[in-house]
């Protein structure tokens, strides 16, 4: 066969799994970083995306590659006013470039961590973080037709997915619909435009609530609804849908898809609202059904501190009220930051993927979604 001849197309080549969604693809990129393991990351660059959104790029302290799946998040833990505070941020970078990790953060008015990152984190600084976690990823879901729906900083996991597909030259049909307040608020606008020009299967649709200061905006104006979605993506019912954004946006998307008779077996959304968490950093959300209002005694084994709490409250909430310092972030059983050993006693826990069965078997529990069913001794 000469260099100009093409090899014959075989049946196995045609039916080969898509490299983008196949789990084995991502196992080859870098070393595993356990979600419960804290590492020091070094900030390599800070980039302004919009007037209130910055991208922070990091490398590992030993320059090693790090493995993760597009759509996953890390938990960063800066020390603010003398107290360690943890928050989850989705990785906006692609795992195909494993020597650098990026998070893209919107400044939230009054937000504890987002404002600290914007005002204090600079190139050369070090930040503690826990490893990648989360199941909001297309990996293992063999779909070639994808619909990404995002609003505001919810664009970040979908950007990671898009960058990964672009780098792999994956055979994908992606429609990326992003909602923003104004054209100036569109995150990654220029990059997505460039990617669209050279990635045959990618089409980007930006929807803005208003023109803002832009005088030449020719895209859709208003909010995403079923009519607009049907016009822009007539075949949306045939696509695997991934949605991320503020809680109100995701609720509206689910409502319009329901109106359009979409099959929700093909629907996926990020399971916690980062913006809401940053606005209310000390409010813990219960993850299990209320228990009767029995009173239980909780003992912290390391400090010897004891306190009483009702059975209809999460252990994390009660422990913080009692003055215990416990790393936590999502408060919905997703990130695993508050994973702690329960040495004695039992709890009712209903998590959302932030802990593995083998960890549960070892006595670990997520305090943010655990309520006591007896007196407890906790490894704190």
C-alpha positions, -999 to 999 in steps of 0.1 A, spaced: 0 0 0 14 34 -10 14 64 13 -14 80 -6 -37 50 -3 -62 48 25 -66 16 45 -99 -3 40 -128 6 63 -136 -25 84 -167 -33 104 -147 -31 136 -135 4 127 -170 16 120 -184 2 153 -154 13 174 -165 33 206 -160 70 205 -127 79 221 -144 109 239 -169 88 259 -148 57 264 -136 54 301 -102 39 291 -93 71 273 -92 91 305 -74 65 326 -42 72 305 -40 109 314 -18 114 344 -19 100 380 -50 94 400 -57 121 426 -82 108 452 -110 131 460 -102 127 497 -66 136 493 -54 172 498 -25 186 477 -8 219 473 -15 235 439 7 263 426 -11 291 407 6 296 373 -17 323 358 -47 344 364 -68 355 334 -97 379 332 -126 363 312 -151 390 318 -155 420 342 -164 396 370 -151 362 360 -115 350 363 -97 318 353 -71 305 377 -46 280 363 -26 257 386 0 230 384 9 203 410 38 210 433 59 182 417 50 190 381 32 157 377 2 151 354 -32 147 370 -60 125 358 -97 136 358 -128 134 336 -143 164 318 -171 179 339 -155 170 373 -147 194 401 -120 200 427 -125 214 462 -103 243 471 -95 252 507 -81 287 512 -75 301 547 -97 333 550 -95 354 582 -77 326 600 -103 299 591 -100 272 565 -130 274 541 -137 249 514 -156 253 481 -162 231 450 -152 245 416 -156 227 384 -124 223 363 -128 243 331 -96 229 316 -94 197 296 -80 165 310 -62 161 276 -38 187 290 -31 171 324 -1 192 335 -23 223 342 -57 226 359 -80 256 356 -110 268 376 -131 297 363 -148 316 391 -175 343 390 -173 370 417 -205 366 438 -215 397 457 -209 389 494 -194 355 484 -167 344 508 -144 323 486 -151 338 452 -142 373 464 -111 361 482 -99 343 450 -105 374 429 -89 398 454 -60 378 468 -49 348 447 -21 357 424 4 339 401 30 322 423 6 316 453 -1 282 467 -36 268 474 -47 236 491 -72 215 471 -88 180 472 -88 158 442 -113 156 413 -148 142 420 -183 143 406 -203 123 381 -214 151 358 -195 138 329 -203 122 295 -177 95 301 -193 61 299 -224 74 281 -220 64 245 -238 93 228 -225 111 198 -252 138 197 -249 162 226 -267 193 238 -249 215 263 -271 240 281 -255 265 305 -259 299 321 -234 321 337 -204 303 353 -223 270 347 -204 271 314 -173 257 331 -179 219 331 -193 221 296 -163 240 284 -141 213 298 -161 187 278 -159 208 247 -122 214 250 -116 177 255 -137 168 224 -118 194 204 -83 181 214 -93 145 206 -108 154 173 -138 134 185 -166 124 162 -192 144 180 -223 165 171 -224 192 198 -248 221 201 -236 244 229 -264 268 240 -252 294 266 -273 320 283 -258 353 296 -270 387 308 -253 406 280 -228 399 252 -201 412 274 -209 386 300 -204 356 277 -176 335 292 -152 319 267 -169 337 238 -138 342 216 -124 307 223 -157 290 215 -161 310 183 -126 299 172 -133 263 181 -166 263 162 -147 275 131 -124 245 131 -145 218 148 -170 205 122 -194 190 147 -196 220 171 -223 247 169 -224 275 195 -256 295 203 -254 324 227 -286 338 242 -285 372 259 -311 387 281 -303 422 268 -278 441 246 -260 458 274 -234 481 259 -232 461 227 -246 478 196 -238 450 171 -252 419 188 -271 399 163 -278 368 184 -310 358 202 -323 382 229 -344 371 258 -344 339 279 -342 303 267 -377 288 262 -391 259 243 -398 280 212 -362 293 210 -348 258 217 -369 242 190 -358 269 165 -321 266 173 -320 228 180 -349 212 161 -335 177 170 -331 183 208 -351 152 216 -325 131 200 -296 144 220 -279 136 253 -285 168 274 -260 182 300 -271 213 319 -253 235 344 -261 269 358 -280 286 387 -307 266 403 -335 288 387 -320 283 353 -318 245 357 -354 243 369 -365 264 339 -346 241 315 -362 210 331 -396 226 327 -392 235 291 -378 201 282 -408 185 300 -431 207 278 -412 194 248 -418 157 258 -380 151 262 -370 117 275 -353 125 308 -333 92 307 -310 113 285 -308 143 309 -279 152 332 -273 182 354 -247 194 379 -260 184 413 -253 215 433 -255 253 428 -220 267 434 -233 303 433 -259 297 460 -232 280 482 -209 309 479 -236 334 487 -246 315 519 -214 298 530 -226 288 565 -260 274 556 -260 236 555 -286 218 534 -301 186 548 -299 156 525 -320 131 544 -356 130 556 -363 145 590 -359 122 619 -380 125 651 -368 153 673 -349 131 697 -318 145 714 -284 129 709 -251 134 725 -221 139 701 -186 135 713 -155 147 694 -129 121 702 -98 143 696 -108 174 715 -131 156 740 -158 182 733 -194 171 737 -227 187 726 -263 177 722 -283 179 690 -317 170 677 -322 141 653 -337 162 626 -304 182 620 -273 172 601 -242 164 622 -223 190 602 -247 218 610 -248 209 647 -210 205 650 -204 239 634 -229 255 658 -210 239 686 -178 255 674 -161 226 657 -140 234 626 -149 209 599 -139 212 562 -170 213 541 -182 226 507 -212 214 487 -233 204 518 -253 180 496 -232 148 498 -214 153 465 -179 165 471 -167 144 500 -150 172 518 -167 165 551 -159 128 551 -152 118 587 -150 85 607 -179 77 630 -162 57 658 -193 48 677 -230 51 670 -251 52 639 -264 78 614 -289 80 586 -270 91 555 -283 98 520 -254 109 499 -251 119 463 -220 101 452 -194 118 475 -184 86 493 -176 51 481 -190 19 495 -156 7 507 -152 40 526 -186 35 542 -176 0 551 -146 15 570 -168 37 591 -166 69 572 -196 91 568 -204 125 551 -215 147 580 -234 171 557 -260 145 549 -259 124 580 -284 127 609 -279 108 641 -299 78 651 -280 73 684 -253 90 704 -221 94 684 -184 95 689 -167 112 658 -131 113 648 -126 151 652 
